[in-house]
Amino acid sequence: MPGQEPVADPDLVARLRAAGCVFAEEEAELILSTARTPGEVAIMAERRISGQPLEHVLGWAEFCGLRLVVEPGVFVPRPRTAFLIGQAVALARALPGTPVVLDLCCGTGAMGAALAAGVERPVELHAADLDPAAVRCARRNLPGAHVHEGDLYEPLPAALRGRVDLLIASPPYVPSDSVGLLPPEARLYEPLTALDGGGDGLDVVRRVIAGAPGWLAPGGHLLVETSERQAAATALAAERAGLTARVTGSDDLDATAVIATAPHH
């Protein structure tokens, strides 16, 4: 029919479906539209059929309407994180002047990029990650931002202390014993440091929270992604750090976040 999209290669669709790809038609179309030559189609198809995440195969992921660079071996941004970004955008829009934003455990920089796009006015954006490959991606996805490589707050400039209006973080929060239960795409192809949160899953989350008061501006907000099961312990850690915490979430996105606010003083 006129105006219809061309149907994806039936052979490619069949091969992807046989490999267990639930959305074989959509994946075939994405591979065909991303590859520049038939040879690239063949290579990308083989990589996907072998079990590599689609985003690593394509070299990009869509997140909050943005197309972001994702290199092999880097954590793939999750759709559920859009919930935290929505909360952060609402808070940022209510701020006067230029919001100062810190994306900690930034991975590809997806959260920082989506927040900056959602605010629709200039932001001073800083991002940090321990993984050199993630930092490389973040520098491509966050032109004009300050992207730092190192462990949590350690690589940040001292001049940022006490100035951060919004600190967004999606640290690893999978308990060590549960990492083996993750889908193979995550378990085999994403960095363990982006997944494994230690015994109860909150080792890195607690470190993020403990360090936050030193970097937040008066009345600044920390938004941490967590799971529903871990939300109470995450909020308690924030309260113990001197922040006021509330738990919020979305059933539709299966998303939970703790929003913790520094005192106005």
N, C-alpha and C positions, 0 to 999 in steps of 0.2 A: 504494500500500500504506500502511496506517496507520503513522504515525510517520516517514514519509519526508519529507525536505526538499522543498519545492516546486522544480520544475525551473526553471532560469533561462530567461528570455525567449528563445525559439529565434531570433528575429530578431536580438537583440543578440548572441547567441553567434555566429551566422553572420557578422555584420559584423565582430566582433572577430577571428574566425578568418581571414576574408578579408584583414584588415589584418596578418596574420602572428603573432597572439597564440597561442602554443602551448597555453596553459592557458585557452582562451577561456571554458569553462564556469565555472571557478573565478573568473575575472576578472569575468564577468557577474554572478555572485552577490555578489561583493564590492561592485561598483558599485551593484547594486540594494539591498543592505543598508545602504550608507553614504548614498546620496542620500535626501533627505527629500521630494522631489516628482518627478513625471514630467519636469518641465523640467530639474531637476538631473541626472536620469538621462541625458537627451539631451545636455546640455553635457559631462558626464563621459565619455560614450561618444565624443563627437567628439574630445575632447582625447586620449583613449587611442588612438583610431584614427589620429590625426595623428602619433603616435609618442612622446608624452610618457610618462615612467615611470609605471607604475600607482600607485606610492606618492605621487607628486606629484598625480595625479588624485584619489586618495582623500583626501589630506591626512594620511595616517598610514601607518606601516610597522609590521609585527610584527617584533620582535627579541628573542630569548631569552624568548619568552612574554609580552613586554610590548607594548602598543600605544602607539607614540610619534608625536608630532606631527612631520610632515615638510612644510615649505612648498615651493612651487615654487622651483627654482633652488638647492636645498640638496642636499648629498651624501646619498644614500640608504644607510642601514646595510646591510652585506652579511652574508649568512648565515655566511660563513666566519669572520667575526670572533667568532662564538660560541666558537670554539676558544680564542682568547686569553682571553676572559672566564672560561671554565672553569678555565684555569690560574691566573688572577688570584684567583678566588674561593677556590680551594684554598689559596693562599698567605695570603690575608686571614683565612681561618678559623683559621689556625695562629697568628695574632698575638694577643698579649694586649691588653686594653683596647680603645680606639676607634681603628681603623685610619684613618690619614690618606691619602686617595687623591687623585691628580691625573690628570685625563683631559685630555691635551694633544692639540691638533688635534681637538677634541671633536665638531665637526659638530653633529648634533642632540642630542648628549649621550647617545646610545644606549649607549655602552660604560659610562659612569659609572652610568647608571640600572640597567643589567643587573647590574653588579658590586654595587651597593648592595642590589639586590633579592636577589641570590644569597647574600650574606654573612649576611643574616637577623639582623643586629644593627646598632646605629647606626654610621655611618661619618662622618668629617669629609670632605666631598667638595668638591673644587675642580675647575673645568673651564675651559678657555680655547680660544678660536678667533679667527682673524683676520677671519672673514666675519660682518658684522653680522646677516645673515639666519640664519646658523647659530646665532649667540649668542641671537637671539630665540627660536628653537626650543628651544635647550638650557635657557633659563630657564623655559620652559613644561614641559619634560620632567623638570627637576631641581628641583622645589620644595624649598626648604630648603638647597640647595647654593649655593656661591659661584661664580658664572659670570663670567668675566673676558673682556673683548674686547681683543685685541691680538696681537702677533706672538710666538708661543711663550711663553717665560718672562717677556717684558717687562712684561705687565700684572699679574703676580702680586705679592701683598703680600710684603714683605721678611721678615715674621714666619714665612713658610712655609719659608724656607731651612733645610735640614738636618732637616726634620720629615716628609718624605713617605715613607711606608712602601711605597706602591705607586704607581708612575707608569706609566699605561697610555697607549699612543699608537698610532694608526693613521694615520701621516703619508702624504702622497702618495708613491707609490713606483713610478709608471709612468715609464719613460724617455721623455723628450720625443719621440723619434722614433717611439715606439709609441702615443702618444695617439691618433693618427689611425686606429689599428687597433681601438680600443675600440668596443663596440656604440654605435649612434647615441644610444640613451637616455642613456648616460653622457656621450658626446662633446658632444652638443648641449644637454643640459638640466642637467648638473651643473657646478659651478664648476671652471674649469681649475686653480685653486689647490689644489683637493682631489684632483686626479688627477696633475698633472705634477710629477715629482720631479727634473727636470733631466736632464743628459746620461746618467748611468747609473742614474737613478731614485732616487739616495740623497742628494741635496742636503739635503733637509729632515730625513731620517733622521739624517744625520751631525750636524746642528745640535741635534736633540733629544738625541742621545747625548752630545755635547760638553757640553751644559748640565746634564745630569742629575746629575753628582756633587755639584754645589753645592746641589741641592735634596733629594736623597735622605737619609733618616735612615741612621745606621749599620746595615748589614745590609739596607737597603731594596732593593726590586726595581724595575727598569725592564722593562716588557714591550712590545716593539715588533712590530707586524705587518709582515711583509715577504713576499717571494716566495722560493720554494725556490732559485731561481737567484741571488738577492741575499743569501741568509742568511749565507754565509761572510764576505762583505765587511762585513755589518752586525755580525756577532759580532766581527770584527777591530777595527772602529771602537770597539766597547764595551771590548774588552781594552785598546786604546790609551788610552782614557779612564780606565783604572784600575779597571774593573769586571770581575768574573768572568762570562763569558758562556757560555750553552749554547743550542743550536738545538733546537727541538721542533716537531712538526707533526702534522697529521691528513690522511691520504690521503682519507678519506671526505668531509671538508669542503674539500679542496684548500687547506689553511691551513698557514702557516708563521709561527712567532714566534721571536724571540730574547728570552731572559730573561737579564738582566744584573743582577748583585747587587753592591751597594756593600760595601766591607770593613767588618767590625765593628771600630770603633776608638773 
